[in-house]
Amino acid sequence: MANPGAYIAGIFEHPTRLATDKSVAQLHAEVAAGALADAGLGKNDIDGYFCAGDAPGIGPLSMVEYLGLRVRHADSTDIGGSSPIAHVAYAAQAIAAGKCNVALITTAGRPRAAAEAPGTLTENPDYPENGFELPYRPLLAAGYALCARRHMHEFGTTSEQLAWIKVAASRHAQHNPNAMLRKLVTVEDVLASPMVADPLHRLDCCIMSDGGGAIIVTRGEVGKSLGRPLVRVRGSGESIKYQLGSHIDLTTTAGVKSGQMAYEEAGVTPADIKYLSTYDSFTITVLLALEDLGFCAKGEGGRFVEDGKLVSGVGRLPVNTDGGGLCNNHPAHRGGMTKVIEATRQLRGEAHPAVQVKNCDLAMAHGTGGMLDRRHGCATVILERE
Amino acid sequence: MSSQNPSRPSPMQTVETKPFWEASARGELLYGSCSACGEKHYYPRARCPYCLSDQVTWLAASGRGTIYSYSAVPRGNPPYVSAYVMLEEGVAVFTNIVECDPGDLSIGLAVELVFEKSRDGQPVAVFRPAS
């Protein structure tokens, strides 16, 4: 049987960034409805559902019930914020295996309305690492800072270079009417912002926002019948990396492997990618991803990002043209969903005209979720406009 | 031997990690060493994460090491320093650097093991610049 192909047929990013008047389940329903409307499909067309830990209830059960879905395939794999990127790949695999035809993926949350700190750790003694980490008050930002410090030590990367990643995000976000932070910032602004976890400043950290997003992935013939621009899932990869004490390495992520798998499956190279969405939980997350995905050599990330080289229209590789998690949106403390959504907008030619990449026919969405310094998961998809 | 730190959360223990915390109370930091594959690991566990053998011995570290990476959290209450310390045995430990001015720290700086009591009195391994 020939692979029927899988297409991203619907996307929706919730416009809210503060959802004091909506429940988490309600937000999941609103983004689901938005993506269905974008695809031109109805609720009862959905026969597959994917969600991660932000979906309330046991795995997918509560949300499938709340939404009244009639699914024959469901998956709630959680690898942190990059989960929805992995779910796009799982949906494509399930479609290829004949397990579903129309898959819905949702992310939603209201951490801002609930005043819930990012990286809140689950105090469960059965998590094997908890006894060895919680006594040291492991702030999420400090974990990423350990990687940034080590990268600076090994390769001479500077705080100014990291700041350029935020500057590029702000140059994109100024054009996004829904972005939480639309004000242009400079390298000096980043360096003058309060130190959160040395060497990461407040403006090296992503925002905290409410809302969410959804994606509809369909079997080839369904996608082709909808009259929307065709965005095909061409390749994917996933990997999990951790430290075991010996052979420690803080400057390479699981993206080396997830990226390599995606490139091999798609039969393309980094030079073919016209646009990159990559998880920007912190500026260092972007820098490591650029190296590990092969856009530059290990250690060259600082020079690759400085002087606006990630800015659409002027830089060598446009990255996160919606403003990313650093400026636009980071719903439910999870940045994977919006990465796929902006990559799809770019491929459809539906990004804001000021940031739209010309002739954007091949894009990558990449995520790094979890704790970069201890255990994290990466997921990569390569998407193509047909 | 251990100073009290009321801001330090108490470690959660399991039946598997009880010997580790008993050793901490004696002033010893244990790491895992596998006689089946020869690899060492931290945090210590019952089976080797390299080969899944149960031929694992938990050994006491010398307590000497160097800073592998660190991050000062100035707005912590109180401020503190997160770090990975590379033990001279070749095993990196996720920990805190104490009794220091963060401005004096650097990667490669020699540090030594000390214990600080958490809220419930359990000694927890931390490091300070070597004397």
Interface residues (C-beta under 8 A of the other chain):
Chain A: E123 N124 P125 D126 P128 E129 N130 G131 F132 E133 L134 P135 Y136 R137 P138 L139 A141 A142 G143 A145 L146 C147 R149 R150 H153 P194 M195 V196 A197 D198 P199 L200 Q243 L244 G245 S246 I248 L250 D373 R374
Chain B: S7 R8 P9 S10 P11 M12 Q13 T14 E16 T17 F20 W21 Y31 G32 E39 K40 H41 Y42 Y43 R45 P49 Y50 Y68 S69 Y70 S71 A72 V73 P74 R75 G76 Y80 S82 A83 Y84 M86 G90 V91 A92 V93 F94 T95 N96 P102 I107 S118 V124 V126
